[in-house]
Amino acid sequence: MAGCGFTLLRAYEITGVPAFLERAPQVAVALLGMADDRDDRLVWPIPTDFSSTLAGLFHYGFAHGVAGMPCATGGCSPRTRS
């Protein structure tokens, strides 16, 4: 989902189409709602009901883990003022 947020922001930067920018805060809110506090650290686990051996795990990487989420959510604020 973080990739969706990045894509919306980048699409707005390239095209100037307001609809891309208007949708980005919804993605940020959804991402923040998916966060889990583990030992005073935010992580974004793969849902436990996801049909995969990876269910319940979380990653630290940028594409699927905690590194990319703050960038995607933080990227909304300066552009959308939200």
N, CA, C and O atoms as a GROMACS GRO file, in nm:
protein
  328
    1MET      N    1   0.081  -0.118   0.000
    1MET     CA    2   0.000   0.000   0.000
    1MET      C    3   0.087   0.126   0.000
    1MET      O    4   0.048   0.229  -0.056
    2ALA      N    5   0.204   0.118   0.063
    2ALA     CA    6   0.294   0.234   0.062
    2ALA      C    7   0.331   0.271  -0.081
    2ALA      O    8   0.342   0.389  -0.114
    3GLY      N    9   0.349   0.170  -0.164
    3GLY     CA   10   0.380   0.197  -0.304
    3GLY      C   11   0.269   0.271  -0.374
    3GLY      O   12   0.294   0.354  -0.462
    4CYS      N   13   0.147   0.242  -0.337
    4CYS     CA   14   0.032   0.314  -0.394
    4CYS      C   15   0.039   0.462  -0.356
    4CYS      O   16   0.015   0.549  -0.438
    5GLY      N   17   0.072   0.488  -0.229
    5GLY     CA   18   0.084   0.626  -0.184
    5GLY      C   19   0.193   0.701  -0.259
    5GLY      O   20   0.172   0.814  -0.304
    6PHE      N   21   0.310   0.637  -0.273
    6PHE     CA   22   0.418   0.698  -0.349
    6PHE      C   23   0.376   0.725  -0.493
    6PHE      O   24   0.405   0.831  -0.548
    7THR      N   25   0.309   0.629  -0.553
    7THR     CA   26   0.267   0.643  -0.692
    7THR      C   27   0.169   0.759  -0.708
    7THR      O   28   0.180   0.837  -0.803
    8LEU      N   29   0.075   0.772  -0.616
    8LEU     CA   30  -0.020   0.883  -0.623
    8LEU      C   31   0.051   1.018  -0.613
    8LEU      O   32   0.021   1.110  -0.689
    9LEU      N   33   0.145   1.028  -0.520
    9LEU     CA   34   0.218   1.154  -0.503
    9LEU      C   35   0.304   1.186  -0.625
    9LEU      O   36   0.310   1.300  -0.670
   10ARG      N   37   0.369   1.084  -0.677
   10ARG     CA   38   0.453   1.105  -0.796
   10ARG      C   39   0.368   1.140  -0.917
   10ARG      O   40   0.405   1.226  -0.997
   11ALA      N   41   0.254   1.073  -0.932
   11ALA     CA   42   0.164   1.104  -1.044
   11ALA      C   43   0.117   1.248  -1.037
   11ALA      O   44   0.106   1.316  -1.140
   12TYR      N   45   0.088   1.295  -0.916
   12TYR     CA   46   0.048   1.435  -0.901
   12TYR      C   47   0.163   1.529  -0.940
   12TYR      O   48   0.142   1.628  -1.011
   13GLU      N   49   0.284   1.497  -0.894
   13GLU     CA   50   0.399   1.582  -0.927
   13GLU      C   51   0.422   1.591  -1.078
   13GLU      O   52   0.458   1.697  -1.129
   14ILE      N   53   0.400   1.481  -1.148
   14ILE     CA   54   0.423   1.478  -1.292
   14ILE      C   55   0.310   1.542  -1.370
   14ILE      O   56   0.333   1.617  -1.465
   15THR      N   57   0.186   1.513  -1.330
   15THR     CA   58   0.071   1.557  -1.409
   15THR      C   59   0.002   1.682  -1.356
   15THR      O   60  -0.059   1.757  -1.433
   16GLY      N   61   0.010   1.705  -1.226
   16GLY     CA   62  -0.063   1.816  -1.166
   16GLY      C   63  -0.212   1.789  -1.150
   16GLY      O   64  -0.288   1.880  -1.116
   17VAL      N   65  -0.256   1.666  -1.174
   17VAL     CA   66  -0.397   1.630  -1.163
   17VAL      C   67  -0.434   1.621  -1.014
   17VAL      O   68  -0.379   1.536  -0.943
   18PRO      N   69  -0.524   1.706  -0.967
   18PRO     CA   70  -0.557   1.711  -0.824
   18PRO      C   71  -0.610   1.579  -0.768
   18PRO      O   72  -0.590   1.552  -0.649
   19ALA      N   73  -0.676   1.499  -0.847
   19ALA     CA   74  -0.734   1.373  -0.796
   19ALA      C   75  -0.627   1.282  -0.735
   19ALA      O   76  -0.653   1.212  -0.638
   20PHE      N   77  -0.506   1.283  -0.792
   20PHE     CA   78  -0.398   1.201  -0.737
   20PHE      C   79  -0.362   1.249  -0.596
   20PHE      O   80  -0.345   1.168  -0.505
   21LEU      N   81  -0.350   1.378  -0.580
   21LEU     CA   82  -0.313   1.435  -0.451
   21LEU      C   83  -0.425   1.419  -0.349
   21LEU      O   84  -0.398   1.398  -0.230
   22GLU      N   85  -0.548   1.428  -0.393
   22GLU     CA   86  -0.663   1.415  -0.301
   22GLU      C   87  -0.674   1.275  -0.244
   22GLU      O   88  -0.724   1.258  -0.132
   23ARG      N   89  -0.630   1.176  -0.316
   23ARG     CA   90  -0.641   1.036  -0.271
   23ARG      C   91  -0.528   0.996  -0.176
   23ARG      O   92  -0.546   0.906  -0.094
   24ALA      N   93  -0.414   1.061  -0.185
   24ALA     CA   94  -0.296   1.022  -0.107
   24ALA      C   95  -0.319   1.020   0.044
   24ALA      O   96  -0.274   0.925   0.108
   25PRO      N   97  -0.387   1.117   0.105
   25PRO     CA   98  -0.408   1.110   0.250
   25PRO      C   99  -0.490   0.988   0.294
   25PRO      O  100  -0.472   0.938   0.405
   26GLN      N  101  -0.578   0.939   0.208
   26GLN     CA  102  -0.656   0.820   0.242
   26GLN      C  103  -0.563   0.699   0.254
   26GLN      O  104  -0.582   0.614   0.341
   27VAL      N  105  -0.465   0.692   0.167
   27VAL     CA  106  -0.368   0.583   0.174
   27VAL      C  107  -0.285   0.595   0.302
   27VAL      O  108  -0.260   0.496   0.370
   28ALA      N  109  -0.244   0.717   0.334
   28ALA     CA  110  -0.164   0.739   0.456
   28ALA      C  111  -0.242   0.698   0.581
   28ALA      O  112  -0.187   0.632   0.669
   29VAL      N  113  -0.367   0.735   0.588
   29VAL     CA  114  -0.450   0.699   0.703
   29VAL      C  115  -0.465   0.546   0.712
   29VAL      O  116  -0.458   0.489   0.820
   30ALA      N  117  -0.486   0.483   0.598
   30ALA     CA  118  -0.498   0.337   0.597
   30ALA      C  119  -0.368   0.271   0.644
   30ALA      O  120  -0.372   0.176   0.722
   31LEU      N  121  -0.254   0.323   0.598
   31LEU     CA  122  -0.126   0.267   0.641
   31LEU      C  123  -0.106   0.283   0.792
   31LEU      O  124  -0.061   0.190   0.858
   32LEU      N  125  -0.139   0.398   0.844
   32LEU     CA  126  -0.124   0.420   0.988
   32LEU      C  127  -0.216   0.328   1.067
   32LEU      O  128  -0.181   0.283   1.176
   33GLY      N  129  -0.333   0.300   1.012
   33GLY     CA  130  -0.427   0.209   1.078
   33GLY      C  131  -0.380   0.065   1.078
   33GLY      O  132  -0.425  -0.015   1.160
   34MET      N  133  -0.290   0.031   0.987
   34MET     CA  134  -0.238  -0.105   0.978
   34MET      C  135  -0.116  -0.127   1.066
   34MET      O  136  -0.070  -0.240   1.082
   35ALA      N  137  -0.063  -0.020   1.125
   35ALA     CA  138   0.057  -0.031   1.207
   35ALA      C  139   0.027  -0.105   1.336
   35ALA      O  140  -0.085  -0.103   1.388
   36ASP      N  141   0.129  -0.171   1.387
   36ASP     CA  142   0.119  -0.244   1.512
   36ASP      C  143   0.235  -0.201   1.602
   36ASP      O  144   0.349  -0.193   1.556
   37ASP      N  145   0.207  -0.173   1.727
   37ASP     CA  146   0.310  -0.131   1.822
   37ASP      C  147   0.366  -0.254   1.891
   37ASP      O  148   0.296  -0.320   1.968
   38ARG      N  149   0.491  -0.285   1.863
   38ARG     CA  150   0.558  -0.399   1.926
   38ARG      C  151   0.683  -0.350   1.996
   38ARG      O  152   0.778  -0.305   1.932
   39ASP      N  153   0.682  -0.360   2.125
   39ASP     CA  154   0.798  -0.317   2.205
   39ASP      C  155   0.835  -0.172   2.175
   39ASP      O  156   0.952  -0.140   2.154
   40ASP      N  157   0.734  -0.085   2.172
   40ASP     CA  158   0.753   0.058   2.146
   40ASP      C  159   0.809   0.088   2.007
   40ASP      O  160   0.873   0.192   1.988
   41ARG      N  161   0.787   0.000   1.913
   41ARG     CA  162   0.829   0.021   1.775
   41ARG      C  163   0.712  -0.007   1.683
   41ARG      O  164   0.640  -0.105   1.700
   42LEU      N  165   0.692   0.080   1.584
   42LEU     CA  166   0.587   0.055   1.487
   42LEU      C  167   0.635  -0.043   1.382
   42LEU      O  168   0.744  -0.028   1.327
   43VAL      N  169   0.553  -0.142   1.354
   43VAL     CA  170   0.580  -0.238   1.248
   43VAL      C  171   0.451  -0.257   1.169
   43VAL      O  172   0.341  -0.227   1.218
   44TRP      N  173   0.465  -0.305   1.048
   44TRP     CA  174   0.349  -0.333   0.964
   44TRP      C  175   0.351  -0.481   0.930
   44TRP      O  176   0.409  -0.520   0.828
   45PRO      N  177   0.288  -0.563   1.014
   45PRO     CA  178   0.291  -0.708   0.990
   45PRO      C  179   0.199  -0.748   0.875
   45PRO      O  180   0.102  -0.680   0.842
   46ILE      N  181   0.234  -0.860   0.815
   46ILE     CA  182   0.145  -0.921   0.718
   46ILE      C  183   0.027  -0.975   0.798
   46ILE      O  184   0.048  -1.043   0.899
   47PRO      N  185  -0.097  -0.947   0.758
   47PRO     CA  186  -0.212  -0.991   0.836
   47PRO      C  187  -0.207  -1.140   0.869
   47PRO      O  188  -0.168  -1.222   0.785
   48THR      N  189  -0.246  -1.173   0.990
   48THR     CA  190  -0.240  -1.313   1.034
   48THR      C  191  -0.337  -1.402   0.957
   48THR      O  192  -0.317  -1.524   0.950
   49ASP      N  193  -0.442  -1.344   0.901
   49ASP     CA  194  -0.537  -1.424   0.824
   49ASP      C  195  -0.501  -1.432   0.676
   49ASP      O  196  -0.578  -1.486   0.596
   50PHE      N  197  -0.386  -1.379   0.638
   50PHE     CA  198  -0.340  -1.385   0.500
   50PHE      C  199  -0.296  -1.528   0.470
   50PHE      O  200  -0.222  -1.587   0.548
   51SER      N  201  -0.340  -1.583   0.360
   51SER     CA  202  -0.312  -1.722   0.326
   51SER      C  203  -0.168  -1.735   0.273
   51SER      O  204  -0.144  -1.742   0.152
   52SER      N  205  -0.075  -1.739   0.366
   52SER     CA  206   0.066  -1.748   0.331
   52SER      C  207   0.146  -1.793   0.453
   52SER      O  208   0.103  -1.772   0.567
   53THR      N  209   0.260  -1.853   0.429
   53THR     CA  210   0.348  -1.887   0.540
   53THR      C  211   0.411  -1.761   0.600
   53THR      O  212   0.472  -1.767   0.706
   54LEU      N  213   0.395  -1.648   0.533
   54LEU     CA  214   0.448  -1.521   0.583
   54LEU      C  215   0.349  -1.449   0.675
   54LEU      O  216   0.382  -1.345   0.732
   55ALA      N  217   0.229  -1.504   0.689
   55ALA     CA  218   0.126  -1.439   0.772
   55ALA      C  219   0.179  -1.413   0.913
   55ALA      O  220   0.236  -1.501   0.977
   56GLY      N  221   0.158  -1.290   0.959
   56GLY     CA  222   0.200  -1.251   1.092
   56GLY      C  223   0.342  -1.197   1.101
   56GLY      O  224   0.380  -1.140   1.203
   57LEU      N  225   0.420  -1.215   0.997
   57LEU     CA  226   0.558  -1.167   0.997
   57LEU      C  227   0.563  -1.020   0.957
   57LEU      O  228   0.467  -0.967   0.901
   58PHE      N  229   0.674  -0.955   0.986
   58PHE     CA  230   0.694  -0.818   0.938
   58PHE      C  231   0.838  -0.805   0.890
   58PHE      O  232   0.926  -0.882   0.929
   59HIS      N  233   0.860  -0.706   0.806
   59HIS     CA  234   0.992  -0.685   0.745
   59HIS      C  235   1.042  -0.545   0.777
   59HIS      O  236   0.963  -0.454   0.803
   60TYR      N  237   1.172  -0.528   0.775
   60TYR     CA  238   1.232  -0.397   0.797
   60TYR      C  239   1.268  -0.326   0.668
   60TYR      O  240   1.309  -0.210   0.671
   61GLY      N  241   1.254  -0.392   0.556
   61GLY     CA  242   1.294  -0.334   0.428
   61GLY      C  243   1.205  -0.220   0.382
   61GLY      O  244   1.101  -0.192   0.441
   62PHE      N  245   1.248  -0.156   0.275
   62PHE     CA  246   1.177  -0.039   0.225
   62PHE      C  247   1.049  -0.076   0.150
   62PHE      O  248   0.946  -0.012   0.168
   63ALA      N  249   1.055  -0.179   0.067
   63ALA     CA  250   0.940  -0.213  -0.016
   63ALA      C  251   0.824  -0.273   0.062
   63ALA      O  252   0.708  -0.243   0.034
   64HIS      N  253   0.854  -0.356   0.160
   64HIS     CA  254   0.748  -0.425   0.232
   64HIS      C  255   0.751  -0.401   0.382
   64HIS      O  256   0.674  -0.461   0.456
   65GLY      N  257   0.838  -0.315   0.427
   65GLY     CA  258   0.855  -0.305   0.571
   65GLY      C  259   0.850  -0.166   0.627
   65GLY      O  260   0.801  -0.072   0.564
   66VAL      N  261   0.902  -0.154   0.747
   66VAL     CA  262   0.889  -0.032   0.824
   66VAL      C  263   0.964   0.086   0.763
   66VAL      O  264   0.932   0.200   0.796
   67ALA      N  265   1.060   0.063   0.677
   67ALA     CA  266   1.133   0.175   0.616
   67ALA      C  267   1.046   0.253   0.518
   67ALA      O  268   1.055   0.375   0.512
   68GLY      N  269   0.964   0.185   0.441
   68GLY     CA  270   0.883   0.253   0.340
   68GLY      C  271   0.757   0.317   0.393
   68GLY      O  272   0.710   0.416   0.336
   69MET      N  273   0.701   0.265   0.499
   69MET     CA  274   0.574   0.316   0.549
   69MET      C  275   0.582   0.462   0.596
   69MET      O  276   0.500   0.543   0.555
   70PRO      N  277   0.680   0.497   0.681
   70PRO     CA  278   0.687   0.638   0.723
   70PRO      C  279   0.713   0.733   0.606
   70PRO      O  280   0.665   0.846   0.606
   71CYS      N  281   0.789   0.688   0.508
   71CYS     CA  282   0.814   0.774   0.392
   71CYS      C  283   0.685   0.799   0.315
   71CYS      O  284   0.660   0.911   0.270
   72ALA      N  285   0.604   0.696   0.300
   72ALA     CA  286   0.478   0.712   0.228
   72ALA      C  287   0.381   0.800   0.304
   72ALA      O  288   0.316   0.887   0.246
   73THR      N  289   0.369   0.778   0.434
   73THR     CA  290   0.275   0.857   0.513
   73THR      C  291   0.327   0.998   0.534
   73THR      O  292   0.250   1.094   0.529
   74GLY      N  293   0.456   1.012   0.557
   74GLY     CA  294   0.515   1.144   0.575
   74GLY      C  295   0.517   1.225   0.447
   74GLY      O  296   0.518   1.348   0.451
   75GLY      N  297   0.517   1.158   0.334
   75GLY     CA  298   0.516   1.228   0.206
   75GLY      C  299   0.387   1.301   0.179
   75GLY      O  300   0.384   1.393   0.097
   76CYS      N  301   0.281   1.264   0.246
   76CYS     CA  302   0.152   1.330   0.225
   76CYS      C  303   0.148   1.468   0.288
   76CYS      O  304   0.092   1.561   0.229
   77SER      N  305   0.205   1.482   0.402
   77SER     CA  306   0.188   1.606   0.478
   77SER      C  307   0.231   1.731   0.404
   77SER      O  308   0.152   1.825   0.396
   78PRO      N  309   0.354   1.738   0.351
   78PRO     CA  310   0.393   1.863   0.286
   78PRO      C  311   0.315   1.892   0.158
   78PRO      O  312   0.299   2.007   0.119
   79ARG      N  313   0.267   1.788   0.093
   79ARG     CA  314   0.197   1.807  -0.033
   79ARG      C  315   0.049   1.838  -0.014
   79ARG      O  316  -0.009   1.915  -0.090
   80THR      N  317  -0.011   1.778   0.086
   80THR     CA  318  -0.157   1.791   0.103
   80THR      C  319  -0.194   1.879   0.220
   80THR      O  320  -0.310   1.916   0.236
   81ARG      N  321  -0.096   1.914   0.301
   81ARG     CA  322  -0.118   1.993   0.422
   81ARG      C  323  -0.208   1.918   0.521
   81ARG      O  324  -0.280   1.980   0.599
   82SER      N  325  -0.202   1.784   0.516
   82SER     CA  326  -0.283   1.704   0.610
   82SER      C  327  -0.196   1.607   0.685
   82SER      O  328  -0.246   1.531   0.768
   0.00000   0.00000   0.00000
